[in-house]
Amino acid sequence: MSRTRLPHDAKAGPTKPEVRAVLREKLALGPDDHFVEVGSCTGAVTVEAARDAERVTALERKEDRLAVTQQNLDANGVEAQVELRNAEAPEGLPDDADALFLGGSRNYEAVLDHAAETGVDRVVMNVSRLEVAGAATEAFRERDLLDEVVQFQVSHGYELAGATSFDSDNPVYMLVGGIDGDEDETGGDAE
């Protein structure tokens, strides 16, 4: 797997590599999928999704962050079909997404409404604030989108007085779900 390079920065910072690894597993993007990211920021998730999905649409409401997304796509040699939209969600969302990622909590309820209405089968939202995680979990449940909530903490080692100590990243709550299709997890028809 190629390593994602992010030579261009946006003040909000990228989704951390360890979080992106779990996100990719939860999204399980395939070559026929249309992936949509809400809040592309540095483009870290957009770059990685473009390696797996046929089409990627990235929304970012701030023009300067969208420019950073494009610069990081270029730096990674992304050749997939990626459409960048300078738009606010849910207005800028396409109606044909197979998978959707919310990288922030702005307008998330309206985005979840759109996902439920258009039948997005995989929805993942990352949250770092506990109160937002609780409210978002309830919003997923209200729309019958919630499959699981995952909380994880990543720490990175550094040298301290000739030994290894650890610096913790902010904990992340990952809400995972989507619209249940007609197939069960084994790929057969649901009964």
C-alpha positions in Angstrom: 0.0 0.0 0.0 1.3 3.4 -0.9 2.1 5.9 1.9 0.1 9.1 1.8 2.2 12.2 1.6 0.7 15.5 2.9 3.3 18.1 2.0 0.6 20.8 2.1 -1.1 21.7 5.3 -4.5 23.2 6.4 -4.8 24.5 9.9 -7.3 21.9 10.9 -4.8 19.2 10.2 -5.3 15.8 8.6 -7.1 12.7 9.9 -4.3 10.8 11.5 -2.8 7.8 9.6 -4.0 5.2 12.2 -7.5 6.6 12.1 -7.5 6.5 8.2 -6.4 2.9 8.3 -9.5 2.0 10.4 -11.7 4.3 8.3 -10.6 2.5 5.1 -11.4 -0.9 6.7 -14.9 0.3 7.8 -15.7 1.9 4.4 -14.5 -1.2 2.5 -14.5 0.8 -0.8 -14.4 -1.1 -4.0 -13.6 -0.3 -7.6 -17.3 0.4 -8.5 -18.0 2.7 -5.5 -18.7 6.4 -5.5 -17.1 7.8 -2.2 -18.1 11.2 -0.9 -16.1 13.1 1.8 -17.7 16.0 3.6 -14.9 18.4 4.8 -11.9 17.4 2.8 -9.4 19.8 4.6 -5.9 18.4 3.7 -7.3 15.7 1.4 -5.8 12.9 3.4 -9.0 10.8 3.3 -9.7 11.8 -0.3 -6.3 10.7 -1.4 -6.7 7.3 0.2 -10.3 6.8 -1.0 -9.1 7.5 -4.5 -6.9 4.5 -4.3 -9.9 2.2 -3.7 -13.0 3.8 -5.2 -13.9 4.4 -8.8 -15.1 7.9 -8.2 -14.5 10.4 -5.3 -16.3 13.6 -4.6 -14.8 15.8 -1.9 -16.7 18.8 -0.5 -15.0 21.6 1.4 -16.7 24.9 2.2 -13.4 26.8 2.6 -11.7 27.6 -0.7 -8.2 27.6 0.8 -8.6 24.1 2.3 -10.0 22.9 -1.1 -6.8 24.2 -2.7 -4.8 22.2 -0.2 -6.8 19.1 -1.0 -5.9 19.6 -4.7 -2.2 20.1 -3.9 -2.0 17.0 -1.8 -3.9 15.0 -4.5 -1.3 16.2 -7.0 1.6 15.4 -4.6 0.3 11.8 -4.4 -0.1 11.4 -8.1 -3.8 10.5 -7.8 -5.1 9.6 -11.2 -8.6 8.5 -10.1 -11.7 10.5 -11.0 -11.9 13.0 -8.2 -14.3 15.9 -8.2 -13.6 18.7 -5.7 -16.6 20.9 -4.8 -16.3 24.2 -3.0 -19.7 23.7 -1.3 -21.5 23.5 2.0 -23.1 20.2 2.9 -25.8 19.0 2.4 -26.4 21.3 -0.6 -23.3 20.1 -2.5 -23.8 16.4 -1.9 -24.4 14.1 -4.9 -27.4 11.8 -4.8 -25.5 8.6 -5.9 -23.0 8.0 -3.2 -22.2 4.5 -2.1 -20.1 5.6 0.9 -19.9 8.8 2.8 -17.4 10.2 5.3 -18.1 13.1 7.6 -14.7 14.5 8.8 -16.4 17.1 10.9 -19.6 17.9 12.8 -20.9 20.9 10.9 -24.4 20.3 9.6 -24.0 16.6 10.3 -27.8 16.0 11.0 -28.7 17.4 7.5 -25.9 15.3 6.0 -27.3 12.2 7.7 -30.8 13.0 6.5 -29.4 13.2 2.9 -27.6 9.9 3.4 -30.8 8.2 4.7 -32.9 9.7 1.9 -30.5 8.7 -0.9 -29.7 5.3 0.5 -26.0 5.6 1.2 -25.0 2.1 2.3 -21.9 3.1 4.2 -21.6 6.1 6.4 -18.8 6.9 8.8 -18.3 10.0 11.0 -15.3 10.8 13.1 -15.8 12.9 16.2 -13.3 14.0 18.8 -15.6 15.8 21.3 -17.5 13.6 23.7 -20.7 15.7 23.7 -20.8 15.7 19.9 -20.2 11.9 19.8 -23.2 11.4 22.0 -25.5 13.7 20.0 -24.2 12.2 16.7 -24.8 8.6 18.0 -28.4 9.5 18.7 -28.7 11.2 15.3 -27.4 8.0 13.6 -29.9 5.9 15.7 -32.9 8.2 14.8 -32.2 7.6 11.1 -31.6 3.9 11.6 -28.0 4.3 10.3 -26.0 3.1 13.3 -24.1 -0.2 13.2 -21.4 0.5 15.8 -19.5 3.2 17.7 -15.7 2.7 18.0 -13.6 4.7 20.4 -9.8 4.5 20.1 -6.7 6.2 21.4 -3.4 6.2 19.5 -0.1 7.1 21.2 3.3 7.6 19.6 6.5 6.8 21.3 9.3 9.3 21.7 12.7 9.3 23.4 12.7 10.6 27.0 15.9 10.4 29.1 17.2 7.4 27.1 13.9 5.5 27.2 10.6 5.5 25.4 7.6 7.5 26.6 4.4 8.1 24.8 2.4 11.1 23.6 -1.3 10.5 23.1 -3.3 11.8 20.2 -6.8 13.1 20.9 -9.2 10.1 21.3 -11.5 9.6 18.3 -15.0 8.3 18.3 -15.9 6.6 15.0 -19.6 6.2 14.2 -20.2 3.5 11.5 -23.4 2.5 9.7 -25.5 3.1 6.7 -28.6 1.9 5.0 -29.0 -1.9 5.2 -29.1 -3.5 1.7 -30.8 -6.7 0.6 -27.7 -8.8 1.2 -26.4 -10.2 4.5 -22.7 -10.0 5.4 -21.9 -13.3 3.6 -23.0 -11.8 0.3 -26.2 -13.9 0.0 -29.8 -12.6 -0.1 -31.2 -11.6 3.3 -34.1 -13.7 4.4 
